[in-house]
Amino acid sequence: MLGVSENLHAGCTPERNPLPGAVIAVQTFGDLLGFNPHCHILVTDGCFYGKGMFRVAPPLKLKKLEAIFRHRVLRMLIAKGKITREMIALLSGWRHSGFHVFCGKRILPKEETALENLARYIIRASFSQERMHYLYQEGTVIYAAK
């Protein structure tokens, strides 16, 4: 969890023992089933406090969150010996950092269809059966990407 000291929210006042909610699904594939490791994270837009109290957070500063996440991931990879500082220097010169944070519109608890659609997206399979076509005579399967 990111600390209050990292000031991701403008004008945020800290509460005692905040408890955010999150579900994380790690995925390793992209549209063409190529290796594309990324996380889909469903996060509450605030924190729970005390006995059932919930405070909605102000809008996030997404670029700052992205930079913190990138820094922490690269630091972890260095610590585990999976990447070198030279590689990080090379990555730093890229036009796109390789990290992206997307924040969709707020979904209220009563918007059950939107919540279900988002949850389905987060845990979706690596390929879509609707995009697969079996060619019986050839004995092959064709996968149509976007």
N, CA, C and O of each residue as an XYZ file, in Angstrom:
584
protein
N       0.842     -1.174      0.000
C       0.000      0.000      0.000
C       0.886      1.236      0.000
O       1.909      1.280      0.683
N       0.489      2.224     -0.761
C       1.257      3.453     -0.827
C       0.978      4.292      0.412
O      -0.161      4.371      0.873
N       2.001      4.906      0.938
C       1.851      5.684      2.153
C       1.333      7.081      1.889
O       1.422      7.593      0.773
N       0.786      7.693      2.935
C       0.275      9.053      2.840
C       1.397     10.012      2.482
O       1.169     11.021      1.815
N       2.625      9.694      2.931
C       3.755     10.588      2.688
C       4.046     10.746      1.209
O       4.711     11.702      0.811
N       3.564      9.829      0.391
C       3.832      9.933     -1.041
C       2.863     10.871     -1.742
O       2.989     11.117     -2.942
N       1.892     11.399     -0.993
C       1.052     12.490     -1.449
C       0.436     12.253     -2.824
O       0.589     13.078     -3.724
N      -0.249     11.147     -2.986
C      -0.909     10.866     -4.258
C      -2.210     11.628     -4.399
O      -2.725     11.775     -5.507
N      -2.737     12.104     -3.317
C      -3.991     12.833     -3.335
C      -3.727     14.278     -2.952
O      -2.942     14.562     -2.047
N      -4.384     15.175     -3.642
C      -4.254     16.581     -3.289
C      -5.188     16.880     -2.118
O      -6.371     16.544     -2.177
N      -4.688     17.494     -1.074
C      -5.503     17.892      0.057
C      -6.072     16.740      0.865
O      -7.121     16.897      1.489
N      -5.432     15.614      0.875
C      -5.934     14.428      1.579
C      -5.540     14.498      3.046
O      -4.375     14.726      3.373
N      -6.521     14.298      3.935
C      -6.212     14.241      5.354
C      -6.165     12.785      5.784
O      -7.097     12.033      5.498
N      -5.102     12.368      6.467
C      -4.975     10.967      6.858
C      -5.975     10.603      7.953
O      -6.295     11.424      8.813
N      -6.457      9.382      7.913
C      -7.327      8.819      8.943
C      -6.532      7.746      9.666
O      -5.482      7.315      9.191
N      -7.027      7.321     10.798
C      -6.363      6.254     11.545
C      -6.755      4.909     10.955
O      -7.934      4.640     10.726
N      -5.749      4.061     10.710
C      -5.940      2.691     10.243
C      -6.825      2.562      9.006
O      -7.804      1.817      9.032
N      -6.505      3.263      7.939
C      -7.317      3.126      6.721
C      -7.163      1.726      6.133
O      -6.080      1.144      6.185
N      -8.234      1.193      5.578
C      -8.214     -0.133      4.985
C      -8.788     -0.049      3.569
O     -10.007     -0.009      3.400
N      -7.923     -0.023      2.552
C      -8.429      0.005      1.180
C      -8.853     -1.400      0.753
O      -8.490     -2.388      1.392
N      -9.600     -1.474     -0.300
C      -9.982     -2.771     -0.855
C      -9.391     -2.912     -2.245
O      -9.374     -1.950     -3.013
N      -8.902     -4.111     -2.581
C      -8.330     -4.327     -3.907
C      -8.359     -5.802     -4.265
O      -8.225     -6.674     -3.405
N      -8.536     -6.058     -5.542
C      -8.419     -7.395     -6.109
C      -7.441     -7.262     -7.260
O      -7.600     -6.384     -8.108
N      -6.419     -8.132     -7.305
C      -5.392     -8.052     -8.338
C      -5.353     -9.354     -9.117
O      -5.328    -10.440     -8.539
N      -5.350     -9.229    -10.436
C      -5.194    -10.394    -11.311
C      -3.960    -10.152    -12.179
O      -3.918     -9.191    -12.947
N      -2.970    -11.011    -12.058
C      -1.764    -10.907    -12.870
C      -2.024    -11.613    -14.191
O      -2.473    -12.758    -14.218
N      -1.738    -10.919    -15.281
C      -1.910    -11.519    -16.600
C      -0.592    -11.448    -17.347
O       0.215    -10.546    -17.121
N      -0.379    -12.402    -18.237
C       0.902    -12.472    -18.948
C       0.740    -12.470    -20.458
O       1.686    -12.785    -21.179
N      -0.433    -12.124    -20.944
C      -0.673    -12.199    -22.377
C      -1.237    -10.887    -22.903
O      -1.843    -10.107    -22.168
N      -1.023    -10.666    -24.184
C      -1.603     -9.533    -24.875
C      -2.622    -10.025    -25.881
O      -3.019    -11.189    -25.847
N      -3.050     -9.146    -26.777
C      -4.089     -9.472    -27.750
C      -3.710    -10.643    -28.645
O      -4.566    -11.464    -28.974
N      -2.463    -10.735    -29.039
C      -2.029    -11.819    -29.936
C      -1.408    -12.973    -29.166
O      -0.650    -13.762    -29.730
N      -1.724    -13.075    -27.884
C      -1.237    -14.127    -26.994
C       0.273    -14.070    -26.778
O       0.865    -15.028    -26.283
N       0.895    -12.953    -27.147
C       2.316    -12.771    -26.894
C       2.544    -12.444    -25.422
O       1.614    -12.053    -24.716
N       3.772    -12.602    -24.966
C       4.112    -12.332    -23.571
C       3.993    -10.844    -23.293
O       4.714    -10.038    -23.881
N       3.098    -10.484    -22.411
C       2.844     -9.095    -22.063
C       2.404     -9.052    -20.591
O       1.214     -8.926    -20.304
N       3.363     -9.155    -19.664
C       2.982     -9.209    -18.251
C       2.392     -7.881    -17.775
O       2.952     -6.811    -18.013
N       1.262     -7.980    -17.104
C       0.625     -6.791    -16.549
C      -0.367     -7.211    -15.470
O      -0.708     -8.387    -15.341
N      -0.818     -6.232    -14.703
C      -1.786     -6.480    -13.634
C      -3.076     -5.741    -13.938
O      -3.061     -4.612    -14.427
N      -4.175     -6.384    -13.646
C      -5.467     -5.723    -13.641
C      -5.857     -5.622    -12.173
O      -5.899     -6.620    -11.454
N      -6.139     -4.407    -11.748
C      -6.416     -4.186    -10.338
C      -7.743     -3.449    -10.182
O      -7.943     -2.378    -10.757
N      -8.621     -4.023     -9.417
C      -9.891     -3.395     -9.086
C      -9.729     -2.859     -7.670
O      -9.502     -3.630     -6.737
N      -9.845     -1.535     -7.503
C      -9.544     -0.891     -6.231
C     -10.724     -0.040     -5.781
O     -11.385      0.609     -6.592
N     -10.971     -0.052     -4.492
C     -11.986      0.852     -3.963
C     -11.509      2.284     -4.169
O     -10.306      2.547     -4.186
N     -12.429      3.186     -4.322
C     -12.053      4.589     -4.548
C     -11.983      5.361     -3.243
O     -12.315      6.544     -3.176
N     -11.548      4.670     -2.224
C     -11.395      5.259     -0.907
C     -11.006      4.165      0.069
O     -10.540      3.100     -0.337
N     -11.196      4.425      1.358
C     -10.818      3.454      2.385
C     -11.919      3.303      3.413
O     -12.745      4.192      3.620
N     -11.899      2.138      4.051
C     -12.794      1.855      5.164
C     -12.078      2.243      6.450
O     -10.860      2.112      6.564
N     -12.861      2.728      7.425
C     -12.328      3.147      8.716
C     -13.272      2.683      9.806
O     -14.485      2.623      9.604
N     -12.728      2.364     10.934
C     -13.540      2.074     12.113
C     -14.627      1.053     11.862
O     -14.374     -0.007     11.291
N     -15.822      1.368     12.283
C     -16.956      0.441     12.218
C     -17.814      0.719     10.984
O     -18.893      1.303     11.084
N     -17.325      0.295      9.828
C     -18.125      0.410      8.619
C     -18.137      1.767      7.953
O     -18.917      1.990      7.027
N     -17.304      2.665      8.393
C     -17.235      3.987      7.752
C     -16.393      3.894      6.482
O     -15.408      3.157      6.441
N     -16.772      4.624      5.464
C     -16.033      4.644      4.203
C     -15.877      6.086      3.768
O     -16.841      6.851      3.763
N     -14.671      6.452      3.408
C     -14.412      7.809      2.910
C     -13.902      7.701      1.482
O     -12.904      7.030      1.218
N     -14.598      8.370      0.559
C     -14.195      8.399     -0.846
C     -12.948      9.266     -0.963
O     -12.876     10.349     -0.382
N     -11.979      8.786     -1.711
C     -10.726      9.515     -1.900
C     -10.878     10.565     -2.998
O     -11.683     10.398     -3.914
N     -10.117     11.632     -2.906
C     -10.093     12.598     -4.008
C      -9.452     11.941     -5.228
O      -8.814     10.897     -5.092
N      -9.605     12.522     -6.409
C      -9.002     11.922     -7.608
C      -7.494     11.723     -7.465
O      -6.800     12.557     -6.885
N      -7.001     10.614     -7.999
C      -5.571     10.296     -7.948
C      -4.780     11.103     -8.965
O      -5.297     11.499    -10.009
N      -3.527     11.333     -8.638
C      -2.588     11.899     -9.603
C      -1.954     10.704    -10.309
O      -0.973     10.141     -9.825
N      -2.520     10.319    -11.458
C      -2.154      9.056    -12.101
C      -0.696      8.991    -12.537
O      -0.069      7.941    -12.393
N      -0.145     10.059    -13.055
C       1.258     10.030    -13.496
C       2.193      9.796    -12.318
O       3.201      9.102    -12.450
N       1.863     10.370    -11.172
C       2.671     10.165     -9.979
C       2.565      8.716     -9.507
O       3.570      8.104     -9.146
N       1.347      8.166     -9.510
C       1.134      6.773     -9.142
C       1.905      5.854    -10.086
O       2.541      4.896     -9.644
N       1.849      6.143    -11.370
C       2.572      5.353    -12.369
C       4.081      5.378    -12.100
O       4.740      4.341    -12.167
N       4.621      6.547    -11.801
C       6.064      6.674    -11.541
C       6.468      5.911    -10.277
O       7.521      5.274    -10.251
N       5.639      5.969     -9.231
C       5.940      5.242     -7.994
C       5.900      3.739     -8.250
O       6.783      3.007     -7.804
N       4.882      3.282     -8.962
C       4.754      1.855     -9.260
C       5.946      1.369    -10.085
O       6.514      0.315     -9.799
N       6.319      2.135    -11.103
C       7.466      1.776    -11.942
C       8.740      1.677    -11.105
O       9.497      0.714    -11.226
N       8.969      2.671    -10.263
C      10.160      2.695     -9.415
C      10.207      1.462     -8.513
O      11.248      0.816     -8.389
N       9.083      1.142     -7.890
C       9.053      0.001     -6.965
C       9.228     -1.336     -7.681
O       9.907     -2.228     -7.172
N       8.629     -1.476     -8.844
C       8.782     -2.727     -9.604
C      10.237     -2.898    -10.039
O      10.807     -3.978     -9.881
N      10.838     -1.848    -10.583
C      12.233     -1.947    -11.029
C      13.174     -2.191     -9.850
O      14.135     -2.952     -9.966
N      12.898     -1.547     -8.717
C      13.708     -1.765     -7.517
C      13.607     -3.225     -7.055
O      14.606     -3.817     -6.646
N      12.410     -3.798     -7.120
C      12.223     -5.198     -6.732
C      12.976     -6.119     -7.696
O      13.597     -7.093     -7.268
N      12.923     -5.813     -8.996
C      13.608     -6.648     -9.984
C      15.127     -6.598     -9.793
O      15.805     -7.610     -9.976
N      15.661     -5.443     -9.433
C      17.096     -5.323     -9.138
C      17.439     -6.181     -7.917
O      18.416     -6.930     -7.929
N      16.627     -6.062     -6.868
C      16.893     -6.803     -5.629
C      16.873     -8.317     -5.860
O      17.600     -9.054     -5.193
N      16.057     -8.778     -6.789
C      15.965    -10.210     -7.076
C      16.959    -10.649     -8.151
O      16.990    -11.820     -8.530
N      17.773     -9.706     -8.644
C      18.769    -10.044     -9.653
C      18.179    -10.345    -11.023
O      18.804    -11.042    -11.824
N      16.990     -9.833    -11.303
C      16.313    -10.106    -12.571
C      16.565     -9.035    -13.621
O      16.231     -9.212    -14.793
N      17.154     -7.928    -13.197
C      17.408     -6.817    -14.106
C      18.636     -6.062    -13.599
O      18.943     -6.101    -12.407
N      19.326     -5.387    -14.491
C      20.511     -4.617    -14.102
C      20.213     -3.123    -14.136
O      19.239     -2.677    -14.743
N      21.075     -2.364    -13.470
C      20.927     -0.897    -13.505
C      21.143     -0.378    -14.926
O      20.551      0.627    -15.321
N      21.983     -1.056    -15.684
C      22.196     -0.669    -17.073
C      20.908     -0.824    -17.888
O      20.595      0.010    -18.738
N      20.169     -1.901    -17.616
C      18.900     -2.110    -18.309
C      17.898     -1.031    -17.931
O      17.142     -0.554    -18.777
N      17.892     -0.649    -16.667
C      16.989      0.422    -16.229
C      17.352      1.732    -16.911
O      16.469      2.489    -17.314
N      18.643      2.004    -17.042
C      19.080      3.217    -17.741
C      18.605      3.181    -19.190
O      18.178      4.202    -19.729
N      18.678      2.012    -19.822
C      18.198      1.862    -21.191
C      16.688      2.098    -21.263
O      16.212      2.814    -22.143
N      15.937      1.496    -20.339
C      14.485      1.666    -20.303
C      14.098      3.125    -20.081
O      13.097      3.595    -20.621
N      14.889      3.836    -19.287
C      14.592      5.241    -18.987
C      14.647      6.118    -20.226
O      14.030      7.183    -20.261
N      15.375      5.682    -21.236
C      15.478      6.450    -22.467
C      14.349      6.176    -23.449
O      14.246      6.841    -24.480
N      13.508      5.208    -23.140
C      12.397      4.882    -24.042
C      11.331      5.973    -24.007
O      11.109      6.619    -22.984
N      10.686      6.156    -25.138
C       9.599      7.135    -25.233
C       8.444      6.744    -24.305
O       7.871      7.598    -23.629
N       8.108      5.461    -24.277
C       7.073      4.941    -23.385
C       7.765      4.132    -22.284
O       8.636      3.310    -22.568
N       7.383      4.361    -21.058
C       8.072      3.749    -19.915
C       7.837      2.251    -19.786
O       8.575      1.568    -19.076
N       6.816      1.732    -20.465
C       6.461      0.335    -20.273
C       5.482      0.153    -19.121
O       5.046     -0.965    -18.845
N       5.137      1.243    -18.451
C       4.193      1.221    -17.347
C       3.060      2.186    -17.670
O       3.279      3.262    -18.227
N       1.862      1.785    -17.315
C       0.709      2.648    -17.565
C      -0.341      2.386    -16.489
O      -0.609      1.238    -16.133
N      -0.922      3.452    -15.984
C      -2.009      3.348    -15.020
C      -3.247      3.938    -15.674
O      -3.231      5.074    -16.149
N      -4.316      3.159    -15.693
C      -5.587      3.621    -16.238
C      -6.589      3.676    -15.108
O      -6.691      2.740    -14.316
N      -7.315      4.746    -15.030
C      -8.352      4.883    -14.010
C      -9.661      5.171    -14.726
O      -9.866      6.264    -15.252
N     -10.539      4.185    -14.740
C     -11.835      4.352    -15.386
C     -12.773      5.179    -14.527
O     -12.415      5.652    -13.448
N     -13.977      5.337    -15.037
C     -14.959      6.128    -14.278
C     -15.380      5.380    -13.020
O     -15.369      4.150    -12.977
N     -15.742      6.127    -12.026
C     -16.184      5.564    -10.749
C     -17.452      4.744    -10.973
O     -18.381      5.190    -11.647
N     -17.481      3.537    -10.401
C     -18.650      2.669    -10.487
C     -19.257      2.568     -9.089
O     -18.592      2.168     -8.134
N     -20.506      2.933     -8.994
C     -21.192      2.895     -7.705
C     -21.655      1.478     -7.371
O     -21.873      0.676     -8.279
N     -21.810      1.157     -6.083
C     -22.226     -0.196     -5.692
C     -23.529     -0.653     -6.347
O     -23.703     -1.846     -6.597
N     -24.441      0.270     -6.626
C     -25.730     -0.113     -7.221
C     -25.622     -0.404     -8.717
O     -26.578     -0.903     -9.309
N     -24.501     -0.108     -9.332
C     -24.315     -0.360    -10.769
C     -23.787     -1.775    -10.973
O     -22.635     -1.979    -11.357
N     -24.664     -2.752    -10.702
C     -24.264     -4.155    -10.691
C     -23.756     -4.650    -12.044
O     -22.789     -5.410    -12.092
N     -24.382     -4.241    -13.131
C     -23.947     -4.694    -14.456
C     -22.546     -4.177    -14.763
O     -21.715     -4.920    -15.285
N     -22.277     -2.918    -14.445
C     -20.942     -2.345    -14.685
C     -19.899     -3.049    -13.827
O     -18.799     -3.330    -14.303
N     -20.228     -3.339    -12.567
C     -19.302     -4.054    -11.688
C     -19.007     -5.455    -12.224
O     -17.859     -5.899    -12.227
N     -20.045     -6.139    -12.674
C     -19.850     -7.494    -13.201
C     -19.009     -7.471    -14.472
O     -18.130     -8.315    -14.643
N     -19.266     -6.518    -15.365
C     -18.472     -6.409    -16.599
C     -17.003     -6.145    -16.293
O     -16.122     -6.723    -16.930
N     -16.740     -5.287    -15.336
C     -15.366     -4.984    -14.956
C     -14.690     -6.209    -14.348
O     -13.544     -6.515    -14.676
N     -15.395     -6.905    -13.467
C     -14.834     -8.117    -12.856
C     -14.547     -9.179    -13.915
O     -13.522     -9.857    -13.840
N     -15.428     -9.333    -14.894
C     -15.201    -10.305    -15.976
C     -13.969     -9.927    -16.795
O     -13.190    -10.796    -17.186
N     -13.795     -8.641    -17.054
C     -12.637     -8.184    -17.821
C     -11.341     -8.502    -17.081
O     -10.363     -8.942    -17.686
N     -11.344     -8.278    -15.780
C     -10.146     -8.482    -14.979
C      -9.678     -9.940    -15.013
O      -8.476    -10.201    -15.052
N     -10.615    -10.886    -14.999
C     -10.232    -12.300    -14.926
C     -10.415    -13.030    -16.257
O     -10.469    -14.259    -16.288
N     -10.510    -12.287    -17.341
C     -10.786    -12.923    -18.634
C      -9.686    -13.914    -19.029
O      -8.535    -13.820    -18.602
N     -10.092    -14.843    -19.845
C      -9.163    -15.868    -20.335
C      -8.186    -15.257    -21.338
O      -8.412    -14.164    -21.858
N      -7.099    -15.979    -21.600
C      -6.072    -15.461    -22.506
C      -6.538    -15.420    -23.956
O      -5.939    -14.723    -24.775
N      -7.583    -16.146    -24.280
C      -8.111    -16.091    -25.639
C      -9.629    -16.171    -25.591
O     -10.207    -16.684    -24.633
N     -10.257    -15.664    -26.625
C     -11.703    -15.629    -26.702
C     -12.205    -16.747    -27.610
O     -11.742    -16.893    -28.741
N     -13.151    -17.532    -27.111
C     -13.719    -18.596    -27.937
C     -14.467    -18.020    -29.136
O     -14.541    -18.658    -30.186
N     -15.020    -16.820    -28.986
C     -15.732    -16.193    -30.105
C     -14.804    -15.868    -31.267
O     -15.251    -15.764    -32.409
N     -13.509    -15.706    -30.980
C     -12.542    -15.388    -32.038
C     -11.920    -16.632    -32.667
O     -11.133    -16.532    -33.609
N     -12.272    -17.788    -32.151
C     -11.707    -19.034    -32.668
C     -12.680    -19.660    -33.670
O     -13.886    -19.723    -33.431
N     -12.135    -20.114    -34.786
C     -12.943    -20.769    -35.816
C     -12.257    -22.067    -36.217
O     -11.091    -22.075    -36.613
N     -12.994    -23.154    -36.108
C     -12.439    -24.466    -36.450
C     -12.744    -24.762    -37.917
O     -13.901    -24.770    -38.338
N     -11.696    -25.002    -38.674
C     -11.838    -25.380    -40.082
C     -11.762    -26.898    -40.140
O     -10.679    -27.483    -40.124
N     -12.929    -27.524    -40.208
C     -13.033    -28.975    -40.094
C     -12.202    -29.699    -41.145
O     -11.452    -30.619    -40.819
N     -12.331    -29.291    -42.401
C     -11.648    -30.018    -43.482
C     -10.133    -29.884    -43.400
O      -9.415    -30.818    -43.756
N      -9.636    -28.744    -42.939
C      -8.205    -28.540    -42.798
C      -7.678    -29.088    -41.463
O      -6.479    -29.321    -41.308
N      -8.581    -29.287    -40.513
C      -8.163    -29.745    -39.189
C      -7.365    -28.698    -38.439
O      -6.468    -29.044    -37.670
N      -7.671    -27.416    -38.646
C      -6.943    -26.340    -38.006
C      -7.914    -25.382    -37.311
O      -9.112    -25.362    -37.594
N      -7.368    -24.611    -36.417
C      -8.125    -23.574    -35.730
C      -7.529    -22.230    -36.119
O      -6.313    -22.042    -36.084
N      -8.394    -21.304    -36.486
C      -7.978    -19.943    -36.827
C      -8.399    -19.038    -35.667
O      -9.536    -19.099    -35.200
N      -7.470    -18.204    -35.212
C      -7.766    -17.237    -34.145
C      -7.707    -15.851    -34.757
O      -6.660    -15.439    -35.255
N      -8.817    -15.126    -34.729
C      -8.899    -13.783    -35.302
C      -8.657    -12.742    -34.205
O      -9.495    -12.558    -33.321
N      -7.523    -12.072    -34.267
C      -7.210    -11.005    -33.301
C      -7.929     -9.732    -33.724
O      -8.513     -9.660    -34.806
N      -7.875     -8.726    -32.848
C      -8.499     -7.425    -33.158
C      -7.880     -6.843    -34.411
O      -8.264     -5.755    -34.841
